[in-house]
Amino acid sequence: MILVFGSNGQLGQELSREAGASNVSLRGLSKEAVDIADETAIDRAVEALSPSLIVNAAAYTKVDAAEENWASAYRANADGAAAIARICAARNVPLIHISTDYVFDGAKPDAYRETDPIAPVSTYGRSKAAGEAAIRKLLSRHVILRTAWVYGEFGTNFLKTILRLAMERDELRVVADQYGCPTSTRSLARTILRIAPRLTDDTAVWGTYHFVGDGNTTWHGFAQHIVTTQAAITHRNPKVVPIETRDFPTKATRPVNSVLDTSLFSSLFGIAPLPWKQESEAVIAALLRR
């Protein structure tokens, strides 16, 4: 049985749906059910459920708010990761931990590999980097899965925001000088469930990996594709205007380049990411059918 912390988040909900469709035994616990920074609460849950694998999909993901609420970000992303790792080590349970492209500064001109040095430029990125470091120190049987630009049918995300704005406005202004790889929660959830058996069999695949949608774009390019795709269904076609980062100031600094290289993960696990355009079109169609 797989135990998921953060089951009420967009990835946690997707994992529950995909597990049900694939007849995989999975139990999800929300942040209300278990505070992941509370080792006693984690230990009680693990003792009661006896999982063969734990997935930590819980995190503080409000990137701008983290600049002021840094204590909350570190409690969830660093202290929480450490607490789960300690219980996993004590009870000999492997862990998949979800991390982020924001551990990099974005200065590299091409795709980031797992061996590239990290240099987060935001509180959110630093808190996630601290969580990674804690897991590496405390638990040998772990897979840290860095992903980026996550979207899906559940929760709040960029794709759903653009869909909503496309119905409300005739013009959208979107940053066109930040690059990354949009990643669907469906693809991410299915990948986690596919690699789970290798971890529960104790295959020597422990370490840090990148997994994102195939191909890269800018936020503007992503938004334009969303608008174009939904226009065929809604007949709403607002203009998508490219702007620079300096024209859209935020509290937290974002990496200019968030593109992640997935070749290591693909070669080891035999799973190739699906094209982000294909995946986003499927999510848009599902959302507009509701």
C-alpha positions, 0 to 999 in steps of 0.5 A: 500500500502506498501512503500519500501525504498531501492528498488534498493538493493537486498532485495528491488528488491526481494520485488518488484518482490514478491509483483507483483507475489502476487498481493500486492500493493507495491511502491519502492523508490531507494536511488537516489529517496529518501535520507533516512537521509533527513526527508523532502524528506521522509515526502514528499514521505509518504504524497504523497503515503499514505502507510499503512506500510513502509519497510526500506530495505535501508542500507550501507552494505559495511562492510569493507569500513565502517571502513574508511567511518564510517560517511556514514555508520552511516548516512544511518544505524543510521540517516536514520533509525531515520529519517524514524522512526520520520516520521512514528511516526508523520504520524502513519505508522508502520515500518519494519526495516531490521537489522543484525546479526552483532549487536552481537560479535559472542562470544556466543557458540550457537544461539543468541536469541533476548534477548541476549545483543548486542556487535557489533565488527565492525563499520557496526555493531555499526551503525546498532545497533544505528539504532535499538536503534533509532527506539525503542526510536522514534516509538512504532509500529515497527518490527525490523527484524534481518537477516544474510548472505543474498543472492539472484538473485539481487545485489552483494552477496556471492552466486553470487560471488562463482558462478562467481569464480567457472567458473574462478578458479580451486581452491577457498579458503574460511573461515571455522571458521565463522558460520551463517545461509544463508538467501535468499532474496526470503524467506525474501521478502515472509515473510515480505509480509506475516506478513504485514497484521498483522502489518497494522491491528495493531496486538500487535506484535511489537518488535525485531525478528530474521529471517534466513534460517533454518540450519547453516554452515560456509562460506566454507560449504556454498561455497562447497554447491554452487559449488556442486550444480552448478557443476551438470549444468556447469560441473565446479567443482573447489576444495573448500579449507577451511582456517581460518579467520586469513588467510583471513584478513579483515579491519572489524572484523566479528563475529565468530558465527552469528547463530540466533535463529528464534523460537520466530518469528516462534511461534508468526507469524506461519512462519517456515524458509525454509532450506538454502540448498533448497533455495540456490539451487533454486537461483542457478538454476534461475541464471544459467538459465539466 
